[in-house]
Amino acid sequence: MARHDWADGRVIYKVAVDLDGSTSTVSRFYPWPQQGLRRAHGSGSEPSASGPPTLAAGRRSVDSA
């Protein structure tokens, strides 16, 4: 998934979706907010100014003890 912020204030999300249940995905672009759509799953990562995303405060990696 990718978020595209435009200078005019629009926000577009690029997502991979499985349209027919075959597990093959295609890319689709959706404006946000969009009537009828809502956030389904939250992310454990926080935006980073540089480098890969980092885990949010208080989160532990899946394999940590």
Order of alpha helices (4+ residues) and beta strands (2+ residues): beta-beta-beta-beta-beta
